[in-house]
Amino acid sequence: MINTFKVVWRLSKNFEVSILDSSLFLFKFASLKDKERVLNGAPWSFEKQLIVFHEYNGNLQPSDYVLNRLLLD
């Protein structure tokens, strides 16, 4: 998965993925520019599943996030 995203997202630096739950992941980008490009390029999918991003503030538990909306421009 990491190699696929790095190629598709055209990342200039590495990033990390932590599995928080069966369908919840934490992406940590080494480059703010890469992160912004990925977020601004949404929507994304992986293996026919939509990827929904939400900014992580470090205070909430994964179960506290409600990921039920997708804004499309």
Predicted model as a PDB file, atoms N, CA, C, CB and O in Angstrom, pLDDT in the B-factor column:
MODEL        1                                                                  
ATOM      1  N   MET A   1       0.821  -1.190   0.000  1.00 77.00           N  
ATOM      2  CA  MET A   1       0.000   0.000   0.000  1.00 77.00           C  
ATOM      3  C   MET A   1       0.865   1.254   0.000  1.00 77.00           C  
ATOM      4  CB  MET A   1      -0.934  -0.002   1.199  1.00 77.00           C  
ATOM      5  O   MET A   1       0.578   2.193  -0.743  1.00 77.00           O  
ATOM      6  N   ILE A   2       1.898   1.292   0.801  1.00 79.00           N  
ATOM      7  CA  ILE A   2       2.745   2.480   0.896  1.00 79.00           C  
ATOM      8  C   ILE A   2       3.387   2.795  -0.450  1.00 79.00           C  
ATOM      9  CB  ILE A   2       3.828   2.284   1.967  1.00 79.00           C  
ATOM     10  O   ILE A   2       3.377   3.947  -0.885  1.00 79.00           O  
ATOM     11  N   ASN A   3       3.944   1.786  -1.112  1.00 83.00           N  
ATOM     12  CA  ASN A   3       4.576   2.023  -2.414  1.00 83.00           C  
ATOM     13  C   ASN A   3       3.578   2.510  -3.444  1.00 83.00           C  
ATOM     14  CB  ASN A   3       5.248   0.757  -2.913  1.00 83.00           C  
ATOM     15  O   ASN A   3       3.898   3.384  -4.251  1.00 83.00           O  
ATOM     16  N   THR A   4       2.376   1.958  -3.430  1.00 87.00           N  
ATOM     17  CA  THR A   4       1.333   2.385  -4.363  1.00 87.00           C  
ATOM     18  C   THR A   4       1.000   3.854  -4.162  1.00 87.00           C  
ATOM     19  CB  THR A   4       0.072   1.529  -4.194  1.00 87.00           C  
ATOM     20  O   THR A   4       0.963   4.620  -5.124  1.00 87.00           O  
ATOM     21  N   PHE A   5       0.757   4.253  -2.918  1.00 88.00           N  
ATOM     22  CA  PHE A   5       0.421   5.646  -2.648  1.00 88.00           C  
ATOM     23  C   PHE A   5       1.565   6.585  -3.009  1.00 88.00           C  
ATOM     24  CB  PHE A   5       0.054   5.821  -1.187  1.00 88.00           C  
ATOM     25  O   PHE A   5       1.331   7.660  -3.561  1.00 88.00           O  
ATOM     26  N   LYS A   6       2.781   6.197  -2.708  1.00 86.00           N  
ATOM     27  CA  LYS A   6       3.919   7.072  -2.999  1.00 86.00           C  
ATOM     28  C   LYS A   6       4.004   7.361  -4.486  1.00 86.00           C  
ATOM     29  CB  LYS A   6       5.229   6.439  -2.509  1.00 86.00           C  
ATOM     30  O   LYS A   6       4.295   8.491  -4.880  1.00 86.00           O  
ATOM     31  N   VAL A   7       3.754   6.363  -5.317  1.00 87.00           N  
ATOM     32  CA  VAL A   7       3.797   6.557  -6.775  1.00 87.00           C  
ATOM     33  C   VAL A   7       2.589   7.371  -7.248  1.00 87.00           C  
ATOM     34  CB  VAL A   7       3.835   5.189  -7.505  1.00 87.00           C  
ATOM     35  O   VAL A   7       2.749   8.346  -7.983  1.00 87.00           O  
ATOM     36  N   VAL A   8       1.401   6.980  -6.836  1.00 91.00           N  
ATOM     37  CA  VAL A   8       0.179   7.643  -7.296  1.00 91.00           C  
ATOM     38  C   VAL A   8       0.140   9.098  -6.827  1.00 91.00           C  
ATOM     39  CB  VAL A   8      -1.065   6.887  -6.790  1.00 91.00           C  
ATOM     40  O   VAL A   8      -0.254   9.984  -7.585  1.00 91.00           O  
ATOM     41  N   TRP A   9       0.541   9.343  -5.594  1.00 93.00           N  
ATOM     42  CA  TRP A   9       0.499  10.694  -5.048  1.00 93.00           C  
ATOM     43  C   TRP A   9       1.703  11.533  -5.454  1.00 93.00           C  
ATOM     44  CB  TRP A   9       0.410  10.636  -3.551  1.00 93.00           C  
ATOM     45  O   TRP A   9       1.748  12.726  -5.154  1.00 93.00           O  
ATOM     46  N   ARG A  10       2.689  10.926  -6.137  1.00 91.00           N  
ATOM     47  CA  ARG A  10       3.903  11.628  -6.585  1.00 91.00           C  
ATOM     48  C   ARG A  10       4.595  12.350  -5.423  1.00 91.00           C  
ATOM     49  CB  ARG A  10       3.554  12.639  -7.696  1.00 91.00           C  
ATOM     50  O   ARG A  10       4.904  13.538  -5.514  1.00 91.00           O  
ATOM     51  N   LEU A  11       4.829  11.625  -4.346  1.00 91.00           N  
ATOM     52  CA  LEU A  11       5.423  12.211  -3.146  1.00 91.00           C  
ATOM     53  C   LEU A  11       6.918  12.442  -3.332  1.00 91.00           C  
ATOM     54  CB  LEU A  11       5.176  11.310  -1.931  1.00 91.00           C  
ATOM     55  O   LEU A  11       7.617  11.617  -3.920  1.00 91.00           O  
ATOM     56  N   SER A  12       7.391  13.559  -2.828  1.00 92.00           N  
ATOM     57  CA  SER A  12       8.817  13.872  -2.905  1.00 92.00           C  
ATOM     58  C   SER A  12       9.584  13.282  -1.725  1.00 92.00           C  
ATOM     59  CB  SER A  12       9.025  15.383  -2.958  1.00 92.00           C  
ATOM     60  O   SER A  12      10.788  13.046  -1.815  1.00 92.00           O  
ATOM     61  N   LYS A  13       8.875  13.045  -0.613  1.00 93.00           N  
ATOM     62  CA  LYS A  13       9.508  12.484   0.586  1.00 93.00           C  
ATOM     63  C   LYS A  13       8.677  11.311   1.084  1.00 93.00           C  
ATOM     64  CB  LYS A  13       9.661  13.563   1.701  1.00 93.00           C  
ATOM     65  O   LYS A  13       7.586  11.049   0.579  1.00 93.00           O  
ATOM     66  N   ASN A  14       9.195  10.626   2.057  1.00 91.00           N  
ATOM     67  CA  ASN A  14       8.507   9.457   2.608  1.00 91.00           C  
ATOM     68  C   ASN A  14       7.324   9.864   3.480  1.00 91.00           C  
ATOM     69  CB  ASN A  14       9.480   8.604   3.418  1.00 91.00           C  
ATOM     70  O   ASN A  14       7.161  11.027   3.850  1.00 91.00           O  
ATOM     71  N   PHE A  15       6.517   8.876   3.791  1.00 93.00           N  
ATOM     72  CA  PHE A  15       5.420   9.055   4.724  1.00 93.00           C  
ATOM     73  C   PHE A  15       5.229   7.744   5.465  1.00 93.00           C  
ATOM     74  CB  PHE A  15       4.111   9.496   3.995  1.00 93.00           C  
ATOM     75  O   PHE A  15       5.694   6.693   5.024  1.00 93.00           O  
ATOM     76  N   GLU A  16       4.543   7.817   6.592  1.00 93.00           N  
ATOM     77  CA  GLU A  16       4.288   6.637   7.415  1.00 93.00           C  
ATOM     78  C   GLU A  16       2.790   6.388   7.490  1.00 93.00           C  
ATOM     79  CB  GLU A  16       4.884   6.810   8.835  1.00 93.00           C  
ATOM     80  O   GLU A  16       1.989   7.321   7.429  1.00 93.00           O  
ATOM     81  N   VAL A  17       2.424   5.131   7.622  1.00 91.00           N  
ATOM     82  CA  VAL A  17       1.027   4.756   7.804  1.00 91.00           C  
ATOM     83  C   VAL A  17       0.937   3.907   9.062  1.00 91.00           C  
ATOM     84  CB  VAL A  17       0.467   3.988   6.556  1.00 91.00           C  
ATOM     85  O   VAL A  17       1.652   2.915   9.200  1.00 91.00           O  
ATOM     86  N   SER A  18       0.061   4.296   9.978  1.00 91.00           N  
ATOM     87  CA  SER A  18      -0.215   3.507  11.176  1.00 91.00           C  
ATOM     88  C   SER A  18      -1.641   2.995  11.090  1.00 91.00           C  
ATOM     89  CB  SER A  18       0.002   4.344  12.476  1.00 91.00           C  
ATOM     90  O   SER A  18      -2.558   3.747  10.759  1.00 91.00           O  
ATOM     91  N   ILE A  19      -1.827   1.724  11.386  1.00 89.00           N  
ATOM     92  CA  ILE A  19      -3.162   1.131  11.383  1.00 89.00           C  
ATOM     93  C   ILE A  19      -3.775   1.366  12.762  1.00 89.00           C  
ATOM     94  CB  ILE A  19      -3.113  -0.407  11.030  1.00 89.00           C  
ATOM     95  O   ILE A  19      -3.257   0.887  13.770  1.00 89.00           O  
ATOM     96  N   LEU A  20      -4.883   2.110  12.796  1.00 86.00           N  
ATOM     97  CA  LEU A  20      -5.561   2.411  14.056  1.00 86.00           C  
ATOM     98  C   LEU A  20      -6.733   1.476  14.309  1.00 86.00           C  
ATOM     99  CB  LEU A  20      -6.044   3.848  14.058  1.00 86.00           C  
ATOM    100  O   LEU A  20      -7.069   1.177  15.455  1.00 86.00           O  
ATOM    101  N   ASP A  21      -7.343   1.024  13.239  1.00 83.00           N  
ATOM    102  CA  ASP A  21      -8.505   0.137  13.303  1.00 83.00           C  
ATOM    103  C   ASP A  21      -8.562  -0.599  11.973  1.00 83.00           C  
ATOM    104  CB  ASP A  21      -9.848   0.933  13.589  1.00 83.00           C  
ATOM    105  O   ASP A  21      -7.733  -0.349  11.098  1.00 83.00           O  
ATOM    106  N   SER A  22      -9.518  -1.497  11.805  1.00 83.00           N  
ATOM    107  CA  SER A  22      -9.577  -2.293  10.574  1.00 83.00           C  
ATOM    108  C   SER A  22      -9.765  -1.443   9.327  1.00 83.00           C  
ATOM    109  CB  SER A  22     -10.696  -3.296  10.666  1.00 83.00           C  
ATOM    110  O   SER A  22      -9.367  -1.854   8.237  1.00 83.00           O  
ATOM    111  N   SER A  23     -10.362  -0.273   9.466  1.00 83.00           N  
ATOM    112  CA  SER A  23     -10.555   0.603   8.306  1.00 83.00           C  
ATOM    113  C   SER A  23     -10.181   2.048   8.621  1.00 83.00           C  
ATOM    114  CB  SER A  23     -12.005   0.536   7.830  1.00 83.00           C  
ATOM    115  O   SER A  23     -10.706   2.977   8.008  1.00 83.00           O  
ATOM    116  N   LEU A  24      -9.271   2.236   9.581  1.00 86.00           N  
ATOM    117  CA  LEU A  24      -8.858   3.570   9.979  1.00 86.00           C  
ATOM    118  C   LEU A  24      -7.337   3.624  10.068  1.00 86.00           C  
ATOM    119  CB  LEU A  24      -9.502   3.967  11.328  1.00 86.00           C  
ATOM    120  O   LEU A  24      -6.715   2.842  10.786  1.00 86.00           O  
ATOM    121  N   PHE A  25      -6.752   4.561   9.326  1.00 89.00           N  
ATOM    122  CA  PHE A  25      -5.306   4.657   9.234  1.00 89.00           C  
ATOM    123  C   PHE A  25      -4.859   6.079   9.530  1.00 89.00           C  
ATOM    124  CB  PHE A  25      -4.820   4.216   7.850  1.00 89.00           C  
ATOM    125  O   PHE A  25      -5.592   7.034   9.279  1.00 89.00           O  
ATOM    126  N   LEU A  26      -3.664   6.211  10.059  1.00 90.00           N  
ATOM    127  CA  LEU A  26      -3.069   7.519  10.308  1.00 90.00           C  
ATOM    128  C   LEU A  26      -1.904   7.683   9.338  1.00 90.00           C  
ATOM    129  CB  LEU A  26      -2.598   7.669  11.804  1.00 90.00           C  
ATOM    130  O   LEU A  26      -0.956   6.898   9.358  1.00 90.00           O  
ATOM    131  N   PHE A  27      -1.982   8.712   8.485  1.00 93.00           N  
ATOM    132  CA  PHE A  27      -0.919   9.017   7.532  1.00 93.00           C  
ATOM    133  C   PHE A  27      -0.085  10.155   8.096  1.00 93.00           C  
ATOM    134  CB  PHE A  27      -1.498   9.387   6.130  1.00 93.00           C  
ATOM    135  O   PHE A  27      -0.627  11.190   8.482  1.00 93.00           O  
ATOM    136  N   LYS A  28       1.223   9.972   8.147  1.00 93.00           N  
ATOM    137  CA  LYS A  28       2.140  11.020   8.597  1.00 93.00           C  
ATOM    138  C   LYS A  28       3.070  11.347   7.439  1.00 93.00           C  
ATOM    139  CB  LYS A  28       2.951  10.576   9.871  1.00 93.00           C  
ATOM    140  O   LYS A  28       3.878  10.518   7.020  1.00 93.00           O  
ATOM    141  N   PHE A  29       2.945  12.564   6.927  1.00 95.00           N  
ATOM    142  CA  PHE A  29       3.743  13.000   5.789  1.00 95.00           C  
ATOM    143  C   PHE A  29       4.993  13.715   6.273  1.00 95.00           C  
ATOM    144  CB  PHE A  29       2.923  13.916   4.865  1.00 95.00           C  
ATOM    145  O   PHE A  29       4.926  14.532   7.191  1.00 95.00           O  
ATOM    146  N   ALA A  30       6.136  13.410   5.660  1.00 96.00           N  
ATOM    147  CA  ALA A  30       7.386  14.084   6.000  1.00 96.00           C  
ATOM    148  C   ALA A  30       7.440  15.477   5.388  1.00 96.00           C  
ATOM    149  CB  ALA A  30       8.582  13.258   5.530  1.00 96.00           C  
ATOM    150  O   ALA A  30       8.219  16.324   5.825  1.00 96.00           O  
ATOM    151  N   SER A  31       6.615  15.709   4.381  1.00 95.00           N  
ATOM    152  CA  SER A  31       6.611  16.991   3.685  1.00 95.00           C  
ATOM    153  C   SER A  31       5.214  17.608   3.728  1.00 95.00           C  
ATOM    154  CB  SER A  31       7.082  16.818   2.223  1.00 95.00           C  
ATOM    155  O   SER A  31       4.233  16.972   3.341  1.00 95.00           O  
ATOM    156  N   LEU A  32       5.135  18.838   4.198  1.00 95.00           N  
ATOM    157  CA  LEU A  32       3.864  19.558   4.215  1.00 95.00           C  
ATOM    158  C   LEU A  32       3.344  19.742   2.788  1.00 95.00           C  
ATOM    159  CB  LEU A  32       4.023  20.929   4.916  1.00 95.00           C  
ATOM    160  O   LEU A  32       2.140  19.655   2.547  1.00 95.00           O  
ATOM    161  N   LYS A  33       4.248  19.997   1.849  1.00 95.00           N  
ATOM    162  CA  LYS A  33       3.852  20.162   0.453  1.00 95.00           C  
ATOM    163  C   LYS A  33       3.207  18.890  -0.083  1.00 95.00           C  
ATOM    164  CB  LYS A  33       5.063  20.541  -0.405  1.00 95.00           C  
ATOM    165  O   LYS A  33       2.197  18.960  -0.784  1.00 95.00           O  
ATOM    166  N   ASP A  34       3.771  17.735   0.235  1.00 94.00           N  
ATOM    167  CA  ASP A  34       3.187  16.457  -0.184  1.00 94.00           C  
ATOM    168  C   ASP A  34       1.802  16.280   0.431  1.00 94.00           C  
ATOM    169  CB  ASP A  34       4.105  15.279   0.217  1.00 94.00           C  
ATOM    170  O   ASP A  34       0.857  15.888  -0.252  1.00 94.00           O  
ATOM    171  N   LYS A  35       1.691  16.569   1.710  1.00 94.00           N  
ATOM    172  CA  LYS A  35       0.399  16.428   2.409  1.00 94.00           C  
ATOM    173  C   LYS A  35      -0.659  17.303   1.759  1.00 94.00           C  
ATOM    174  CB  LYS A  35       0.541  16.796   3.903  1.00 94.00           C  
ATOM    175  O   LYS A  35      -1.773  16.844   1.506  1.00 94.00           O  
ATOM    176  N   GLU A  36      -0.330  18.542   1.489  1.00 93.00           N  
ATOM    177  CA  GLU A  36      -1.283  19.458   0.865  1.00 93.00           C  
ATOM    178  C   GLU A  36      -1.678  18.983  -0.532  1.00 93.00           C  
ATOM    179  CB  GLU A  36      -0.693  20.866   0.791  1.00 93.00           C  
ATOM    180  O   GLU A  36      -2.845  19.086  -0.909  1.00 93.00           O  
ATOM    181  N   ARG A  37      -0.718  18.464  -1.307  1.00 92.00           N  
ATOM    182  CA  ARG A  37      -1.025  17.967  -2.642  1.00 92.00           C  
ATOM    183  C   ARG A  37      -1.994  16.792  -2.570  1.00 92.00           C  
ATOM    184  CB  ARG A  37       0.259  17.554  -3.368  1.00 92.00           C  
ATOM    185  O   ARG A  37      -2.925  16.708  -3.371  1.00 92.00           O  
ATOM    186  N   VAL A  38      -1.783  15.892  -1.624  1.00 93.00           N  
ATOM    187  CA  VAL A  38      -2.672  14.738  -1.468  1.00 93.00           C  
ATOM    188  C   VAL A  38      -4.074  15.197  -1.054  1.00 93.00           C  
ATOM    189  CB  VAL A  38      -2.100  13.747  -0.424  1.00 93.00           C  
ATOM    190  O   VAL A  38      -5.066  14.772  -1.647  1.00 93.00           O  
ATOM    191  N   LEU A  39      -4.156  16.048  -0.055  1.00 90.00           N  
ATOM    192  CA  LEU A  39      -5.460  16.511   0.418  1.00 90.00           C  
ATOM    193  C   LEU A  39      -6.202  17.317  -0.643  1.00 90.00           C  
ATOM    194  CB  LEU A  39      -5.291  17.350   1.672  1.00 90.00           C  
ATOM    195  O   LEU A  39      -7.418  17.186  -0.783  1.00 90.00           O  
ATOM    196  N   ASN A  40      -5.489  18.135  -1.378  1.00 89.00           N  
ATOM    197  CA  ASN A  40      -6.119  18.954  -2.416  1.00 89.00           C  
ATOM    198  C   ASN A  40      -6.471  18.143  -3.660  1.00 89.00           C  
ATOM    199  CB  ASN A  40      -5.203  20.101  -2.798  1.00 89.00           C  
ATOM    200  O   ASN A  40      -7.286  18.579  -4.474  1.00 89.00           O  
ATOM    201  N   GLY A  41      -5.866  16.972  -3.812  1.00 88.00           N  
ATOM    202  CA  GLY A  41      -6.134  16.133  -4.974  1.00 88.00           C  
ATOM    203  C   GLY A  41      -7.237  15.122  -4.767  1.00 88.00           C  
ATOM    204  O   GLY A  41      -7.548  14.343  -5.668  1.00 88.00           O  
ATOM    205  N   ALA A  42      -7.837  15.127  -3.578  1.00 83.00           N  
ATOM    206  CA  ALA A  42      -8.899  14.169  -3.249  1.00 83.00           C  
ATOM    207  C   ALA A  42     -10.097  14.400  -4.157  1.00 83.00           C  
ATOM    208  CB  ALA A  42      -9.317  14.292  -1.760  1.00 83.00           C  
ATOM    209  O   ALA A  42     -10.262  15.520  -4.639  1.00 83.00           O  
ATOM    210  N   PRO A  43     -10.919  13.437  -4.412  1.00 87.00           N  
ATOM    211  CA  PRO A  43     -11.032  12.158  -3.709  1.00 87.00           C  
ATOM    212  C   PRO A  43     -10.054  11.110  -4.248  1.00 87.00           C  
ATOM    213  CB  PRO A  43     -12.457  11.634  -3.816  1.00 87.00           C  
ATOM    214  O   PRO A  43      -9.684  11.115  -5.422  1.00 87.00           O  
ATOM    215  N   TRP A  44      -9.657  10.224  -3.354  1.00 90.00           N  
ATOM    216  CA  TRP A  44      -8.777   9.106  -3.679  1.00 90.00           C  
ATOM    217  C   TRP A  44      -9.481   7.810  -3.298  1.00 90.00           C  
ATOM    218  CB  TRP A  44      -7.404   9.234  -2.945  1.00 90.00           C  
ATOM    219  O   TRP A  44     -10.381   7.790  -2.459  1.00 90.00           O  
ATOM    220  N   SER A  45      -9.050   6.744  -3.931  1.00 89.00           N  
ATOM    221  CA  SER A  45      -9.561   5.417  -3.556  1.00 89.00           C  
ATOM    222  C   SER A  45      -8.412   4.426  -3.588  1.00 89.00           C  
ATOM    223  CB  SER A  45     -10.715   4.958  -4.508  1.00 89.00           C  
ATOM    224  O   SER A  45      -7.386   4.654  -4.228  1.00 89.00           O  
ATOM    225  N   PHE A  46      -8.609   3.326  -2.887  1.00 88.00           N  
ATOM    226  CA  PHE A  46      -7.627   2.246  -2.857  1.00 88.00           C  
ATOM    227  C   PHE A  46      -8.404   0.938  -2.815  1.00 88.00           C  
ATOM    228  CB  PHE A  46      -6.646   2.376  -1.626  1.00 88.00           C  
ATOM    229  O   PHE A  46      -9.245   0.733  -1.939  1.00 88.00           O  
ATOM    230  N   GLU A  47      -8.119   0.059  -3.765  1.00 89.00           N  
ATOM    231  CA  GLU A  47      -8.815  -1.227  -3.880  1.00 89.00           C  
ATOM    232  C   GLU A  47     -10.333  -1.039  -3.844  1.00 89.00           C  
ATOM    233  CB  GLU A  47      -8.376  -2.175  -2.751  1.00 89.00           C  
ATOM    234  O   GLU A  47     -11.046  -1.748  -3.133  1.00 89.00           O  
ATOM    235  N   LYS A  48     -10.810  -0.066  -4.629  1.00 90.00           N  
ATOM    236  CA  LYS A  48     -12.235   0.242  -4.802  1.00 90.00           C  
ATOM    237  C   LYS A  48     -12.907   0.773  -3.531  1.00 90.00           C  
ATOM    238  CB  LYS A  48     -12.964  -0.994  -5.267  1.00 90.00           C  
ATOM    239  O   LYS A  48     -14.131   0.729  -3.410  1.00 90.00           O  
ATOM    240  N   GLN A  49     -12.116   1.269  -2.596  1.00 88.00           N  
ATOM    241  CA  GLN A  49     -12.644   1.855  -1.365  1.00 88.00           C  
ATOM    242  C   GLN A  49     -12.254   3.332  -1.320  1.00 88.00           C  
ATOM    243  CB  GLN A  49     -12.111   1.095  -0.102  1.00 88.00           C  
ATOM    244  O   GLN A  49     -11.096   3.681  -1.549  1.00 88.00           O  
ATOM    245  N   LEU A  50     -13.215   4.185  -1.027  1.00 87.00           N  
ATOM    246  CA  LEU A  50     -12.966   5.618  -0.932  1.00 87.00           C  
ATOM    247  C   LEU A  50     -12.081   5.910   0.280  1.00 87.00           C  
ATOM    248  CB  LEU A  50     -14.300   6.400  -0.837  1.00 87.00           C  
ATOM    249  O   LEU A  50     -12.266   5.333   1.351  1.00 87.00           O  
ATOM    250  N   ILE A  51     -11.131   6.800   0.096  1.00 88.00           N  
ATOM    251  CA  ILE A  51     -10.280   7.246   1.196  1.00 88.00           C  
ATOM    252  C   ILE A  51     -10.790   8.605   1.654  1.00 88.00           C  
ATOM    253  CB  ILE A  51      -8.768   7.320   0.768  1.00 88.00           C  
ATOM    254  O   ILE A  51     -10.823   9.558   0.875  1.00 88.00           O  
ATOM    255  N   VAL A  52     -11.184   8.690   2.906  1.00 86.00           N  
ATOM    256  CA  VAL A  52     -11.690   9.935   3.482  1.00 86.00           C  
ATOM    257  C   VAL A  52     -10.642  10.443   4.467  1.00 86.00           C  
ATOM    258  CB  VAL A  52     -13.088   9.724   4.186  1.00 86.00           C  
ATOM    259  O   VAL A  52     -10.232   9.721   5.376  1.00 86.00           O  
ATOM    260  N   PHE A  53     -10.215  11.680   4.282  1.00 87.00           N  
ATOM    261  CA  PHE A  53      -9.193  12.270   5.145  1.00 87.00           C  
ATOM    262  C   PHE A  53      -9.827  13.201   6.164  1.00 87.00           C  
ATOM    263  CB  PHE A  53      -8.153  13.026   4.312  1.00 87.00           C  
ATOM    264  O   PHE A  53     -10.826  13.867   5.894  1.00 87.00           O  
ATOM    265  N   HIS A  54      -9.221  13.228   7.336  1.00 85.00           N  
ATOM    266  CA  HIS A  54      -9.623  14.177   8.378  1.00 85.00           C  
ATOM    267  C   HIS A  54      -8.349  14.587   9.098  1.00 85.00           C  
ATOM    268  CB  HIS A  54     -10.687  13.552   9.382  1.00 85.00           C  
ATOM    269  O   HIS A  54      -7.525  13.739   9.439  1.00 85.00           O  
ATOM    270  N   GLU A  55      -8.186  15.867   9.326  1.00 85.00           N  
ATOM    271  CA  GLU A  55      -7.000  16.364  10.022  1.00 85.00           C  
ATOM    272  C   GLU A  55      -6.979  15.815  11.448  1.00 85.00           C  
ATOM    273  CB  GLU A  55      -6.972  17.920  10.031  1.00 85.00           C  
ATOM    274  O   GLU A  55      -7.978  15.900  12.162  1.00 85.00           O  
ATOM    275  N   TYR A  56      -5.856  15.260  11.857  1.00 85.00           N  
ATOM    276  CA  TYR A  56      -5.714  14.686  13.191  1.00 85.00           C  
ATOM    277  C   TYR A  56      -5.109  15.732  14.114  1.00 85.00           C  
ATOM    278  CB  TYR A  56      -4.838  13.400  13.161  1.00 85.00           C  
ATOM    279  O   TYR A  56      -4.065  16.306  13.807  1.00 85.00           O  
ATOM    280  N   ASN A  57      -5.763  15.981  15.244  1.00 81.00           N  
ATOM    281  CA  ASN A  57      -5.274  17.010  16.161  1.00 81.00           C  
ATOM    282  C   ASN A  57      -4.469  16.450  17.331  1.00 81.00           C  
ATOM    283  CB  ASN A  57      -6.432  17.800  16.691  1.00 81.00           C  
ATOM    284  O   ASN A  57      -3.918  17.218  18.120  1.00 81.00           O  
ATOM    285  N   GLY A  58      -4.393  15.140  17.454  1.00 83.00           N  
ATOM    286  CA  GLY A  58      -3.603  14.532  18.506  1.00 83.00           C  
ATOM    287  C   GLY A  58      -4.328  14.369  19.828  1.00 83.00           C  
ATOM    288  O   GLY A  58      -3.801  13.732  20.740  1.00 83.00           O  
ATOM    289  N   ASN A  59      -5.518  14.924  19.956  1.00 86.00           N  
ATOM    290  CA  ASN A  59      -6.239  14.866  21.223  1.00 86.00           C  
ATOM    291  C   ASN A  59      -7.362  13.843  21.253  1.00 86.00           C  
ATOM    292  CB  ASN A  59      -6.795  16.203  21.535  1.00 86.00           C  
ATOM    293  O   ASN A  59      -7.642  13.259  22.300  1.00 86.00           O  
ATOM    294  N   LEU A  60      -8.001  13.623  20.125  1.00 84.00           N  
ATOM    295  CA  LEU A  60      -9.157  12.730  20.081  1.00 84.00           C  
ATOM    296  C   LEU A  60      -8.755  11.280  19.865  1.00 84.00           C  
ATOM    297  CB  LEU A  60     -10.107  13.163  18.986  1.00 84.00           C  
ATOM    298  O   LEU A  60      -7.687  10.986  19.329  1.00 84.00           O  
ATOM    299  N   GLN A  61      -9.617  10.397  20.285  1.00 85.00           N  
ATOM    300  CA  GLN A  61      -9.449   8.973  20.016  1.00 85.00           C  
ATOM    301  C   GLN A  61      -9.992   8.684  18.620  1.00 85.00           C  
ATOM    302  CB  GLN A  61     -10.173   8.099  21.097  1.00 85.00           C  
ATOM    303  O   GLN A  61     -10.879   9.400  18.154  1.00 85.00           O  
ATOM    304  N   PRO A  62      -9.491   7.664  17.945  1.00 78.00           N  
ATOM    305  CA  PRO A  62     -10.001   7.340  16.606  1.00 78.00           C  
ATOM    306  C   PRO A  62     -11.520   7.190  16.566  1.00 78.00           C  
ATOM    307  CB  PRO A  62      -9.361   6.064  16.110  1.00 78.00           C  
ATOM    308  O   PRO A  62     -12.149   7.579  15.582  1.00 78.00           O  
ATOM    309  N   SER A  63     -12.108   6.641  17.600  1.00 79.00           N  
ATOM    310  CA  SER A  63     -13.564   6.436  17.627  1.00 79.00           C  
ATOM    311  C   SER A  63     -14.338   7.751  17.739  1.00 79.00           C  
ATOM    312  CB  SER A  63     -13.939   5.526  18.790  1.00 79.00           C  
ATOM    313  O   SER A  63     -15.546   7.769  17.502  1.00 79.00           O  
ATOM    314  N   ASP A  64     -13.667   8.853  18.096  1.00 85.00           N  
ATOM    315  CA  ASP A  64     -14.329  10.145  18.226  1.00 85.00           C  
ATOM    316  C   ASP A  64     -14.557  10.848  16.882  1.00 85.00           C  
ATOM    317  CB  ASP A  64     -13.518  11.035  19.126  1.00 85.00           C  
ATOM    318  O   ASP A  64     -15.354  11.782  16.798  1.00 85.00           O  
ATOM    319  N   TYR A  65     -13.864  10.404  15.842  1.00 81.00           N  
ATOM    320  CA  TYR A  65     -13.997  11.044  14.539  1.00 81.00           C  
ATOM    321  C   TYR A  65     -15.218  10.515  13.811  1.00 81.00           C  
ATOM    322  CB  TYR A  65     -12.739  10.823  13.696  1.00 81.00           C  
ATOM    323  O   TYR A  65     -15.478   9.312  13.798  1.00 81.00           O  
ATOM    324  N   VAL A  66     -15.961  11.425  13.209  1.00 82.00           N  
ATOM    325  CA  VAL A  66     -17.108  11.048  12.391  1.00 82.00           C  
ATOM    326  C   VAL A  66     -16.722  11.299  10.933  1.00 82.00           C  
ATOM    327  CB  VAL A  66     -18.408  11.857  12.797  1.00 82.00           C  
ATOM    328  O   VAL A  66     -16.552  12.443  10.513  1.00 82.00           O  
ATOM    329  N   LEU A  67     -16.586  10.221  10.174  1.00 79.00           N  
ATOM    330  CA  LEU A  67     -16.165  10.315   8.780  1.00 79.00           C  
ATOM    331  C   LEU A  67     -17.341   9.921   7.891  1.00 79.00           C  
ATOM    332  CB  LEU A  67     -14.922   9.408   8.501  1.00 79.00           C  
ATOM    333  O   LEU A  67     -17.346   8.853   7.280  1.00 79.00           O  
ATOM    334  N   ASN A  68     -18.325  10.794   7.832  1.00 76.00           N  
ATOM    335  CA  ASN A  68     -19.521  10.453   7.063  1.00 76.00           C  
ATOM    336  C   ASN A  68     -19.832  11.462   5.968  1.00 76.00           C  
ATOM    337  CB  ASN A  68     -20.702  10.338   7.983  1.00 76.00           C  
ATOM    338  O   ASN A  68     -20.908  11.422   5.372  1.00 76.00           O  
ATOM    339  N   ARG A  69     -18.887  12.375   5.699  1.00 74.00           N  
ATOM    340  CA  ARG A  69     -19.111  13.368   4.654  1.00 74.00           C  
ATOM    341  C   ARG A  69     -17.853  13.499   3.805  1.00 74.00           C  
ATOM    342  CB  ARG A  69     -19.509  14.737   5.264  1.00 74.00           C  
ATOM    343  O   ARG A  69     -16.730  13.329   4.280  1.00 74.00           O  
ATOM    344  N   LEU A  70     -18.083  13.808   2.536  1.00 72.00           N  
ATOM    345  CA  LEU A  70     -16.987  14.050   1.617  1.00 72.00           C  
ATOM    346  C   LEU A  70     -17.302  15.304   0.840  1.00 72.00           C  
ATOM    347  CB  LEU A  70     -16.756  12.843   0.668  1.00 72.00           C  
ATOM    348  O   LEU A  70     -18.328  15.369   0.163  1.00 72.00           O  
ATOM    349  N   LEU A  71     -16.447  16.299   0.920  1.00 69.00           N  
ATOM    350  CA  LEU A  71     -16.648  17.544   0.187  1.00 69.00           C  
ATOM    351  C   LEU A  71     -15.953  17.433  -1.156  1.00 69.00           C  
ATOM    352  CB  LEU A  71     -16.117  18.765   0.988  1.00 69.00           C  
ATOM    353  O   LEU A  71     -14.765  17.120  -1.226  1.00 69.00           O  
ATOM    354  N   LEU A  72     -16.681  17.686  -2.200  1.00 71.00           N  
ATOM    355  CA  LEU A  72     -16.130  17.662  -3.548  1.00 71.00           C  
ATOM    356  C   LEU A  72     -16.224  19.054  -4.142  1.00 71.00           C  
ATOM    357  CB  LEU A  72     -16.868  16.631  -4.438  1.00 71.00           C  
ATOM    358  O   LEU A  72     -17.257  19.713  -4.025  1.00 71.00           O  
ATOM    359  N   ASP A  73     -15.158  19.504  -4.775  1.00 63.00           N  
ATOM    360  CA  ASP A  73     -15.178  20.823  -5.433  1.00 63.00           C  
ATOM    361  C   ASP A  73     -15.621  20.674  -6.863  1.00 63.00           C  
ATOM    362  CB  ASP A  73     -13.795  21.500  -5.377  1.00 63.00           C  
ATOM    363  O   ASP A  73     -15.706  21.664  -7.589  1.00 63.00           O  
TER     364      ASP A  73                                                      
ENDMDL                                                                          
END                                                                             
